[in-house]
Amino acid sequence: MSKPPRQFLKAPAPNDQQATAGAADSGQTGMSVMETAQYISEFAAELSFLAREARLDLLTYLLDMVRLEAIRTLQVAEKDR
């Protein structure tokens, strides 16, 4: 018996429709560095919560580090403005 192939779901970007509209012509994703860092921070926090609830300690730690790095990126970007 073989396992069925795994299906991977793509998480939608917050500006998915806007990003795809302008991305074809300009090659850009449509999101600024700050928007991207903010999205990653929020998404990592949600994933960290799920990992913590499931007692996946290493994943919780790594996701918390991702969230903190995204927040640090936001702070640096704000400072440079």
Biopython code that builds the backbone (N, CA, C, O; Angstrom):
import numpy as np
from Bio.PDB.StructureBuilder import StructureBuilder

atoms = [
    (1, "MET", "N", (0.837, -1.189, 0.000)),
    (1, "MET", "CA", (0.000, 0.000, 0.000)),
    (1, "MET", "C", (0.875, 1.244, 0.000)),
    (1, "MET", "O", (1.837, 1.344, 0.762)),
    (2, "SER", "N", (0.538, 2.162, -0.841)),
    (2, "SER", "CA", (1.295, 3.406, -0.879)),
    (2, "SER", "C", (0.420, 4.546, -0.395)),
    (2, "SER", "O", (-0.806, 4.508, -0.489)),
    (3, "LYS", "N", (1.081, 5.543, 0.118)),
    (3, "LYS", "CA", (0.364, 6.716, 0.609)),
    (3, "LYS", "C", (-0.040, 7.590, -0.569)),
    (3, "LYS", "O", (0.667, 7.645, -1.575)),
    (4, "PRO", "N", (-1.180, 8.276, -0.448)),
    (4, "PRO", "CA", (-1.537, 9.226, -1.510)),
    (4, "PRO", "C", (-0.573, 10.407, -1.470)),
    (4, "PRO", "O", (-0.017, 10.711, -0.414)),
    (5, "PRO", "N", (-0.368, 11.070, -2.592)),
    (5, "PRO", "CA", (0.553, 12.212, -2.583)),
    (5, "PRO", "C", (0.068, 13.303, -1.642)),
    (5, "PRO", "O", (-1.132, 13.531, -1.489)),
    (6, "ARG", "N", (1.032, 13.971, -1.017)),
    (6, "ARG", "CA", (0.694, 15.049, -0.087)),
    (6, "ARG", "C", (0.233, 16.270, -0.856)),
    (6, "ARG", "O", (0.759, 16.590, -1.923)),
    (7, "GLN", "N", (-0.748, 16.940, -0.304)),
    (7, "GLN", "CA", (-1.230, 18.178, -0.902)),
    (7, "GLN", "C", (-0.786, 19.335, -0.031)),
    (7, "GLN", "O", (-0.957, 19.313, 1.188)),
    (8, "PHE", "N", (-0.227, 20.326, -0.655)),
    (8, "PHE", "CA", (0.228, 21.501, 0.068)),
    (8, "PHE", "C", (-0.685, 22.669, -0.277)),
    (8, "PHE", "O", (-0.979, 22.917, -1.446)),
    (9, "LEU", "N", (-1.122, 23.374, 0.738)),
    (9, "LEU", "CA", (-1.969, 24.532, 0.536)),
    (9, "LEU", "C", (-1.130, 25.793, 0.589)),
    (9, "LEU", "O", (-0.257, 25.930, 1.447)),
    (10, "LYS", "N", (-1.386, 26.695, -0.308)),
    (10, "LYS", "CA", (-0.672, 27.965, -0.327)),
    (10, "LYS", "C", (-1.439, 28.968, 0.518)),
    (10, "LYS", "O", (-2.632, 29.189, 0.309)),
    (11, "ALA", "N", (-0.747, 29.569, 1.468)),
    (11, "ALA", "CA", (-1.371, 30.595, 2.292)),
    (11, "ALA", "C", (-1.512, 31.868, 1.476)),
    (11, "ALA", "O", (-0.538, 32.322, 0.875)),
    (12, "PRO", "N", (-2.697, 32.451, 1.444)),
    (12, "PRO", "CA", (-2.879, 33.668, 0.648)),
    (12, "PRO", "C", (-2.178, 34.854, 1.298)),
    (12, "PRO", "O", (-2.146, 34.983, 2.522)),
    (13, "ALA", "N", (-1.627, 35.704, 0.468)),
    (13, "ALA", "CA", (-1.015, 36.935, 0.956)),
    (13, "ALA", "C", (-2.128, 37.917, 1.272)),
    (13, "ALA", "O", (-3.208, 37.821, 0.690)),
    (14, "PRO", "N", (-1.895, 38.866, 2.185)),
    (14, "PRO", "CA", (-2.953, 39.807, 2.551)),
    (14, "PRO", "C", (-3.420, 40.651, 1.370)),
    (14, "PRO", "O", (-4.589, 41.032, 1.313)),
    (15, "ASN", "N", (-2.544, 40.944, 0.445)),
    (15, "ASN", "CA", (-2.909, 41.755, -0.726)),
    (15, "ASN", "C", (-2.848, 40.902, -1.984)),
    (15, "ASN", "O", (-2.348, 41.356, -3.013)),
    (16, "ASP", "N", (-3.345, 39.677, -1.918)),
    (16, "ASP", "CA", (-3.171, 38.714, -2.997)),
    (16, "ASP", "C", (-3.697, 39.221, -4.330)),
    (16, "ASP", "O", (-3.001, 39.108, -5.339)),
    (17, "GLN", "N", (-4.896, 39.773, -4.366)),
    (17, "GLN", "CA", (-5.459, 40.257, -5.627)),
    (17, "GLN", "C", (-4.684, 41.454, -6.137)),
    (17, "GLN", "O", (-4.400, 41.540, -7.332)),
    (18, "GLN", "N", (-4.337, 42.372, -5.263)),
    (18, "GLN", "CA", (-3.570, 43.545, -5.670)),
    (18, "GLN", "C", (-2.180, 43.143, -6.112)),
    (18, "GLN", "O", (-1.649, 43.701, -7.072)),
    (19, "ALA", "N", (-1.589, 42.192, -5.432)),
    (19, "ALA", "CA", (-0.224, 41.790, -5.748)),
    (19, "ALA", "C", (-0.147, 41.142, -7.121)),
    (19, "ALA", "O", (0.778, 41.418, -7.885)),
    (20, "THR", "N", (-1.103, 40.287, -7.440)),
    (20, "THR", "CA", (-1.046, 39.609, -8.719)),
    (20, "THR", "C", (-1.392, 40.538, -9.865)),
    (20, "THR", "O", (-0.944, 40.312, -10.989)),
    (21, "ALA", "N", (-2.171, 41.572, -9.617)),
    (21, "ALA", "CA", (-2.538, 42.493, -10.686)),
    (21, "ALA", "C", (-1.331, 43.270, -11.192)),
    (21, "ALA", "O", (-1.149, 43.400, -12.403)),
    (22, "GLY", "N", (-0.505, 43.788, -10.292)),
    (22, "GLY", "CA", (0.641, 44.595, -10.697)),
    (22, "GLY", "C", (1.930, 43.807, -10.828)),
    (22, "GLY", "O", (2.901, 44.302, -11.401)),
    (23, "ALA", "N", (1.956, 42.603, -10.312)),
    (23, "ALA", "CA", (3.198, 41.836, -10.294)),
    (23, "ALA", "C", (3.611, 41.345, -11.673)),
    (23, "ALA", "O", (4.802, 41.195, -11.945)),
    (24, "ALA", "N", (2.654, 41.095, -12.533)),
    (24, "ALA", "CA", (2.994, 40.561, -13.850)),
    (24, "ALA", "C", (3.808, 41.556, -14.665)),
    (24, "ALA", "O", (4.724, 41.163, -15.388)),
    (25, "ASP", "N", (3.485, 42.831, -14.556)),
    (25, "ASP", "CA", (4.177, 43.844, -15.344)),
    (25, "ASP", "C", (5.482, 44.303, -14.716)),
    (25, "ASP", "O", (6.484, 44.457, -15.415)),
    (26, "SER", "N", (5.484, 44.522, -13.414)),
    (26, "SER", "CA", (6.643, 45.144, -12.774)),
    (26, "SER", "C", (7.590, 44.150, -12.117)),
    (26, "SER", "O", (8.733, 44.502, -11.827)),
    (27, "GLY", "N", (7.146, 42.911, -11.873)),
    (27, "GLY", "CA", (7.988, 41.937, -11.207)),
    (27, "GLY", "C", (8.021, 42.118, -9.701)),
    (27, "GLY", "O", (8.802, 41.446, -9.026)),
    (28, "GLN", "N", (7.200, 43.004, -9.151)),
    (28, "GLN", "CA", (7.159, 43.248, -7.714)),
    (28, "GLN", "C", (5.967, 42.507, -7.113)),
    (28, "GLN", "O", (5.008, 42.177, -7.811)),
    (29, "THR", "N", (6.044, 42.254, -5.814)),
    (29, "THR", "CA", (4.976, 41.529, -5.139)),
    (29, "THR", "C", (3.835, 42.423, -4.708)),
    (29, "THR", "O", (2.756, 41.918, -4.398)),
    (30, "GLY", "N", (4.027, 43.718, -4.676)),
    (30, "GLY", "CA", (2.962, 44.619, -4.278)),
    (30, "GLY", "C", (2.946, 44.941, -2.799)),
    (30, "GLY", "O", (2.146, 45.768, -2.362)),
    (31, "MET", "N", (3.809, 44.309, -2.015)),
    (31, "MET", "CA", (3.852, 44.572, -0.582)),
    (31, "MET", "C", (5.193, 45.202, -0.240)),
    (31, "MET", "O", (6.236, 44.789, -0.747)),
    (32, "SER", "N", (5.150, 46.204, 0.624)),
    (32, "SER", "CA", (6.386, 46.837, 1.072)),
    (32, "SER", "C", (7.082, 45.937, 2.090)),
    (32, "SER", "O", (6.519, 44.944, 2.553)),
    (33, "VAL", "N", (8.305, 46.302, 2.423)),
    (33, "VAL", "CA", (9.052, 45.550, 3.437)),
    (33, "VAL", "C", (8.298, 45.577, 4.758)),
    (33, "VAL", "O", (8.205, 44.559, 5.443)),
    (34, "MET", "N", (7.766, 46.721, 5.112)),
    (34, "MET", "CA", (7.053, 46.838, 6.387)),
    (34, "MET", "C", (5.776, 46.000, 6.387)),
    (34, "MET", "O", (5.466, 45.353, 7.387)),
    (35, "GLU", "N", (5.040, 46.005, 5.289)),
    (35, "GLU", "CA", (3.818, 45.203, 5.212)),
    (35, "GLU", "C", (4.144, 43.715, 5.304)),
    (35, "GLU", "O", (3.443, 42.956, 5.973)),
    (36, "THR", "N", (5.204, 43.313, 4.633)),
    (36, "THR", "CA", (5.618, 41.914, 4.651)),
    (36, "THR", "C", (6.040, 41.495, 6.053)),
    (36, "THR", "O", (5.634, 40.437, 6.533)),
    (37, "ALA", "N", (6.845, 42.311, 6.708)),
    (37, "ALA", "CA", (7.296, 42.002, 8.070)),
    (37, "ALA", "C", (6.113, 41.947, 9.032)),
    (37, "ALA", "O", (6.068, 41.085, 9.910)),
    (38, "GLN", "N", (5.161, 42.857, 8.874)),
    (38, "GLN", "CA", (3.973, 42.866, 9.731)),
    (38, "GLN", "C", (3.166, 41.585, 9.536)),
    (38, "GLN", "O", (2.734, 40.967, 10.509)),
    (39, "TYR", "N", (2.964, 41.190, 8.288)),
    (39, "TYR", "CA", (2.214, 39.969, 7.979)),
    (39, "TYR", "C", (2.911, 38.741, 8.567)),
    (39, "TYR", "O", (2.265, 37.883, 9.168)),
    (40, "ILE", "N", (4.217, 38.663, 8.391)),
    (40, "ILE", "CA", (4.978, 37.526, 8.918)),
    (40, "ILE", "C", (4.884, 37.486, 10.436)),
    (40, "ILE", "O", (4.730, 36.415, 11.023)),
    (41, "SER", "N", (4.977, 38.648, 11.073)),
    (41, "SER", "CA", (4.881, 38.716, 12.528)),
    (41, "SER", "C", (3.537, 38.187, 13.024)),
    (41, "SER", "O", (3.484, 37.401, 13.970)),
    (42, "GLU", "N", (2.463, 38.619, 12.387)),
    (42, "GLU", "CA", (1.128, 38.186, 12.801)),
    (42, "GLU", "C", (0.908, 36.702, 12.535)),
    (42, "GLU", "O", (0.351, 35.989, 13.370)),
    (43, "PHE", "N", (1.345, 36.243, 11.370)),
    (43, "PHE", "CA", (1.145, 34.841, 11.012)),
    (43, "PHE", "C", (1.981, 33.928, 11.901)),
    (43, "PHE", "O", (1.517, 32.864, 12.312)),
    (44, "ALA", "N", (3.205, 34.338, 12.198)),
    (44, "ALA", "CA", (4.071, 33.545, 13.072)),
    (44, "ALA", "C", (3.488, 33.463, 14.484)),
    (44, "ALA", "O", (3.607, 32.433, 15.146)),
    (45, "ALA", "N", (2.862, 34.543, 14.941)),
    (45, "ALA", "CA", (2.243, 34.523, 16.267)),
    (45, "ALA", "C", (1.109, 33.503, 16.312)),
    (45, "ALA", "O", (0.961, 32.778, 17.296)),
    (46, "GLU", "N", (0.312, 33.448, 15.253)),
    (46, "GLU", "CA", (-0.777, 32.478, 15.206)),
    (46, "GLU", "C", (-0.240, 31.050, 15.161)),
    (46, "GLU", "O", (-0.745, 30.169, 15.857)),
    (47, "LEU", "N", (0.779, 30.827, 14.344)),
    (47, "LEU", "CA", (1.367, 29.497, 14.254)),
    (47, "LEU", "C", (2.035, 29.094, 15.571)),
    (47, "LEU", "O", (1.969, 27.934, 15.977)),
    (48, "SER", "N", (2.672, 30.050, 16.229)),
    (48, "SER", "CA", (3.301, 29.783, 17.515)),
    (48, "SER", "C", (2.262, 29.356, 18.550)),
    (48, "SER", "O", (2.494, 28.444, 19.343)),
    (49, "PHE", "N", (1.125, 30.026, 18.529)),
    (49, "PHE", "CA", (0.045, 29.669, 19.444)),
    (49, "PHE", "C", (-0.392, 28.219, 19.210)),
    (49, "PHE", "O", (-0.557, 27.449, 20.156)),
    (50, "LEU", "N", (-0.578, 27.861, 17.938)),
    (50, "LEU", "CA", (-0.980, 26.488, 17.618)),
    (50, "LEU", "C", (0.075, 25.481, 18.063)),
    (50, "LEU", "O", (-0.252, 24.433, 18.621)),
    (51, "ALA", "N", (1.335, 25.804, 17.814)),
    (51, "ALA", "CA", (2.418, 24.909, 18.218)),
    (51, "ALA", "C", (2.466, 24.767, 19.739)),
    (51, "ALA", "O", (2.694, 23.673, 20.256)),
    (52, "ARG", "N", (2.252, 25.871, 20.452)),
    (52, "ARG", "CA", (2.268, 25.836, 21.921)),
    (52, "ARG", "C", (1.129, 24.968, 22.439)),
    (52, "ARG", "O", (1.323, 24.184, 23.369)),
    (53, "GLU", "N", (-0.062, 25.100, 21.845)),
    (53, "GLU", "CA", (-1.218, 24.294, 22.257)),
    (53, "GLU", "C", (-0.964, 22.808, 22.043)),
    (53, "GLU", "O", (-1.441, 21.979, 22.818)),
    (54, "ALA", "N", (-0.214, 22.464, 20.993)),
    (54, "ALA", "CA", (0.090, 21.068, 20.684)),
    (54, "ALA", "C", (1.355, 20.587, 21.397)),
    (54, "ALA", "O", (1.786, 19.449, 21.213)),
    (55, "ARG", "N", (1.939, 21.457, 22.206)),
    (55, "ARG", "CA", (3.162, 21.151, 22.959)),
    (55, "ARG", "C", (4.333, 20.776, 22.051)),
    (55, "ARG", "O", (5.101, 19.856, 22.333)),
    (56, "LEU", "N", (4.438, 21.513, 20.965)),
    (56, "LEU", "CA", (5.564, 21.350, 20.046)),
    (56, "LEU", "C", (6.587, 22.427, 20.398)),
    (56, "LEU", "O", (6.636, 23.489, 19.778)),
    (57, "ASP", "N", (7.389, 22.129, 21.396)),
    (57, "ASP", "CA", (8.261, 23.133, 21.999)),
    (57, "ASP", "C", (9.272, 23.746, 21.038)),
    (57, "ASP", "O", (9.445, 24.965, 21.030)),
    (58, "LEU", "N", (9.931, 22.944, 20.241)),
    (58, "LEU", "CA", (10.931, 23.484, 19.328)),
    (58, "LEU", "C", (10.272, 24.373, 18.273)),
    (58, "LEU", "O", (10.776, 25.456, 17.975)),
    (59, "LEU", "N", (9.157, 23.927, 17.713)),
    (59, "LEU", "CA", (8.449, 24.764, 16.735)),
    (59, "LEU", "C", (7.971, 26.064, 17.371)),
    (59, "LEU", "O", (8.048, 27.125, 16.752)),
    (60, "THR", "N", (7.484, 25.985, 18.593)),
    (60, "THR", "CA", (7.052, 27.191, 19.302)),
    (60, "THR", "C", (8.209, 28.171, 19.429)),
    (60, "THR", "O", (8.057, 29.362, 19.156)),
    (61, "TYR", "N", (9.353, 27.669, 19.842)),
    (61, "TYR", "CA", (10.540, 28.515, 19.998)),
    (61, "TYR", "C", (10.939, 29.158, 18.667)),
    (61, "TYR", "O", (11.165, 30.366, 18.598)),
    (62, "LEU", "N", (11.022, 28.344, 17.618)),
    (62, "LEU", "CA", (11.443, 28.860, 16.317)),
    (62, "LEU", "C", (10.455, 29.894, 15.772)),
    (62, "LEU", "O", (10.861, 30.916, 15.219)),
    (63, "LEU", "N", (9.180, 29.629, 15.929)),
    (63, "LEU", "CA", (8.173, 30.589, 15.452)),
    (63, "LEU", "C", (8.208, 31.883, 16.260)),
    (63, "LEU", "O", (7.980, 32.963, 15.715)),
    (64, "ASP", "N", (8.492, 31.778, 17.555)),
    (64, "ASP", "CA", (8.651, 32.989, 18.363)),
    (64, "ASP", "C", (9.865, 33.796, 17.907)),
    (64, "ASP", "O", (9.832, 35.026, 17.910)),
    (65, "MET", "N", (10.934, 33.103, 17.515)),
    (65, "MET", "CA", (12.116, 33.804, 16.990)),
    (65, "MET", "C", (11.791, 34.493, 15.667)),
    (65, "MET", "O", (12.255, 35.605, 15.417)),
    (66, "VAL", "N", (11.003, 33.845, 14.828)),
    (66, "VAL", "CA", (10.576, 34.457, 13.559)),
    (66, "VAL", "C", (9.779, 35.720, 13.847)),
    (66, "VAL", "O", (10.002, 36.759, 13.226)),
    (67, "ARG", "N", (8.847, 35.627, 14.793)),
    (67, "ARG", "CA", (8.017, 36.789, 15.144)),
    (67, "ARG", "C", (8.876, 37.936, 15.676)),
    (67, "ARG", "O", (8.675, 39.092, 15.303)),
    (68, "LEU", "N", (9.831, 37.613, 16.547)),
    (68, "LEU", "CA", (10.692, 38.650, 17.104)),
    (68, "LEU", "C", (11.573, 39.297, 16.032)),
    (68, "LEU", "O", (11.791, 40.508, 16.060)),
    (69, "GLU", "N", (12.069, 38.512, 15.104)),
    (69, "GLU", "CA", (12.890, 39.058, 14.017)),
    (69, "GLU", "C", (12.057, 39.960, 13.114)),
    (69, "GLU", "O", (12.537, 41.001, 12.665)),
    (70, "ALA", "N", (10.823, 39.572, 12.846)),
    (70, "ALA", "CA", (9.941, 40.419, 12.032)),
    (70, "ALA", "C", (9.648, 41.736, 12.750)),
    (70, "ALA", "O", (9.610, 42.793, 12.121)),
    (71, "ILE", "N", (9.445, 41.674, 14.050)),
    (71, "ILE", "CA", (9.210, 42.896, 14.837)),
    (71, "ILE", "C", (10.447, 43.778, 14.824)),
    (71, "ILE", "O", (10.338, 44.998, 14.695)),
    (72, "ARG", "N", (11.639, 43.164, 14.958)),
    (72, "ARG", "CA", (12.880, 43.937, 14.906)),
    (72, "ARG", "C", (13.038, 44.611, 13.544)),
    (72, "ARG", "O", (13.484, 45.755, 13.464)),
    (73, "THR", "N", (12.678, 43.915, 12.493)),
    (73, "THR", "CA", (12.732, 44.490, 11.150)),
    (73, "THR", "C", (11.805, 45.685, 11.041)),
    (73, "THR", "O", (12.164, 46.695, 10.437)),
    (74, "LEU", "N", (10.624, 45.583, 11.616)),
    (74, "LEU", "CA", (9.677, 46.704, 11.616)),
    (74, "LEU", "C", (10.244, 47.903, 12.373)),
    (74, "LEU", "O", (10.117, 49.045, 11.929)),
    (75, "GLN", "N", (10.865, 47.636, 13.510)),
    (75, "GLN", "CA", (11.431, 48.720, 14.303)),
    (75, "GLN", "C", (12.568, 49.421, 13.573)),
    (75, "GLN", "O", (12.671, 50.647, 13.619)),
    (76, "VAL", "N", (13.418, 48.657, 12.904)),
    (76, "VAL", "CA", (14.521, 49.243, 12.138)),
    (76, "VAL", "C", (13.972, 50.063, 10.976)),
    (76, "VAL", "O", (14.466, 51.157, 10.702)),
    (77, "ALA", "N", (12.953, 49.544, 10.292)),
    (77, "ALA", "CA", (12.362, 50.264, 9.170)),
    (77, "ALA", "C", (11.722, 51.570, 9.631)),
    (77, "ALA", "O", (11.814, 52.590, 8.948)),
    (78, "GLU", "N", (11.074, 51.531, 10.792)),
    (78, "GLU", "CA", (10.464, 52.764, 11.345)),
    (78, "GLU", "C", (11.542, 53.783, 11.700)),
    (78, "GLU", "O", (11.373, 54.981, 11.473)),
    (79, "LYS", "N", (12.650, 53.300, 12.259)),
    (79, "LYS", "CA", (13.728, 54.185, 12.660)),
    (79, "LYS", "C", (14.375, 54.853, 11.442)),
    (79, "LYS", "O", (14.782, 56.013, 11.506)),
    (80, "ASP", "N", (14.465, 54.110, 10.334)),
    (80, "ASP", "CA", (15.077, 54.633, 9.129)),
    (80, "ASP", "C", (14.186, 55.606, 8.349)),
    (80, "ASP", "O", (14.661, 56.291, 7.443)),
    (81, "ARG", "N", (12.931, 55.666, 8.690)),
    (81, "ARG", "CA", (11.989, 56.555, 7.982)),
    (81, "ARG", "C", (12.268, 57.985, 8.234)),
    (81, "ARG", "O", (11.567, 58.852, 7.713)),
]
sb = StructureBuilder()
sb.init_structure("model")
sb.init_model(0)
sb.init_chain("A")
sb.init_seg("    ")
for serial, (resi, resn, name, xyz) in enumerate(atoms, 1):
    if name == "N":
        sb.init_residue(resn, " ", resi, " ")
    sb.init_atom(name, np.array(xyz, "f"), 0.0, 1.0, " ", f" {name:<3s}", serial, name[0])
structure = sb.get_structure()
